[in-house]
Amino acid sequence: MDHSAILPNGKSFEFWEVPVTYKKEIHVNQNHPMADDANEGTLEKPLKTINAAAKLATAGSRVLIHGGEYRECVHPTAGGSSPENMVSFEAYGDDEVVIKASELVTDFNPSTGWRVQGNFKDEIDREKIRIWEYRLNPELFKGYNPFCAVNILHDRLFIEYEKTDMTTYLNRRGMIFCDGKPLQQVALYNQMSKCQGSYWVEANGQTVHFRLPGDADPSDHKIEITCREQCFAPEFPFLSYIKVKGIICAHAATGAPVPQRGALSCYRGHHWIIEDCTIDWSNAVGIDVGNECWHHELIPGQVIGHSVVRRCTIKDAGVCGIAGLFAAHMLIEDNLIEGTGWQKMELSWEAGAIKLHNSVDGLIRHNVFRNTFRADHIWLDCGNENNRITGNLFLDGKEQREAIFIECTRDGVNLIDNNIIWNVEGRFDPKKIPVEPGSTGWYKMEEYDVVNGYGIYGEGTDHLRIVNNLIGNCRSAGYFAKPVSFRAEGMNRGGTSVDAKLINNIFYHCEEAAIKMPTKANEAEGNCYVKEEGGYLRILYPQPPVCLHLPAWQEFYGFDLHGQEAWFDVDVDTEKLTFTCKKAAKKPFAFPGELEKRNFVFEPEKTRSVDASALIQADFYGIEIKNGRCLPGPFAELDPNRIYDIDPRKK
């Protein structure tokens, strides 16, 4: 039995995939000597472009793409009709299939006529700085010139201009790559004098100027410029039952959402399967799987979502890795999503490795999230019901406010279980933390609200279930929630952030607190608090907040009556994807007799078992829970002599 597929309502996720027997195969092989788009697409006489095959493919067709670098945007013209009768675009398997939204360019000239000094006082030796110019060939930009369009999203109402640097929002969407690595865009020509590996776009978007690392000559390198918005996307919406397998999509010049338009786009279709694909350096969005934009007219009875994203690698998406609006019944599993968010556009409120709105009956499992920058690993935004987030790794959130954000969700249960959340840096300005000498700050019950960095954050969200996770090294708190009294438009009510149940988790060395509950109308039981100090269990309202340790938490609120405190070392290697635990070299500082009173666990293997939650049937590895007892955290045992392989994609 697949225990990881059981949703919070007790029913299994609705898998819809079936084996498909294709009635027609179409071969594409641009490197074949007989390749021609006038061919029928046989193995011996293949087509030259994928788009030629897309025009021929109908329900029951499989397009087999041979290895090569295809510089086009593929536009499927027909979808399938059912799970048994799909259209598939697949890598043939003889070499990598790369679809690039960029073109190779040559014929560069030295850049002249522009000042390299920021001001006339700058002493800059122009002869030592080699800046090059390329005039864009209009034949490469038919219908779309990303060097003329800025990143900023179409719906700009949500941007808080006074809180953010608008430079990246106003940068052009076009990118320049040198040997596969992007150059950094600057806002003014003279900024290239202080930044090797950079480029600048003239006001009319017709000419670019660039400086390579080491002031190298571009004729000695592979220079590519983005020319197309997307790599694989229907031209018309609602095509469904389409499979895309084993394809690399690179260098898409997508704009910031909304609308949500990815390098690989379902364009409002449903029942897509996207598996074993790679998305590399999309300017904004990697994959879009939903209704694209809330400004579209809602169609009665429209099916949205029901798609699968599996075993993909999504690297370096500028704003969002996977985006979906109203996407129900989504299966997102076994993916690696890393480097999301480098555009620094978090205040567009669409930044996340996964960002779904109104997700219902979704299953997000066995994924690895790593090095997400100034964005959430997962953000479920408004009206989410019966979703399960299980068996994932959420690692190394850089300048990240929270790893998982569940926003404004009032109805139905959402379950977060058997995950490892590790290293959430927080996104705040350290200069705004006041220095308070002596005992000035001793009597403050709550630390400064300018500090954040949460493992899981619930904003106006009720009925969260947070079970058997390991949450560690969060700059502020492992769990934080707050009510949202506004956002009560139409038939809605405000969010109260009640009925959260935190069951059988391990919280490790969260700097301000393990748990920050908004009110006592929530529950905590069976948790293990490791290397937590001070008042690490907090209830924020009504004022003043209370900051407690476990004995007081138990005595005054009845929480965690079977909880335990521990002091041992835990380490997660975020590159090798391993977990280890061992006895700490030193015990914590305490006044005489205090440690004896508090019954600390000092050896990980002596962590006590607790009653298992009825929501969980197995641990991180799928090992079934027996006799209704389990350890806190995601593992069935804590063996200090073992190096745990925690890559969930290997399960």
Disulfide bonds with the S-S distance in Angstrom:
none
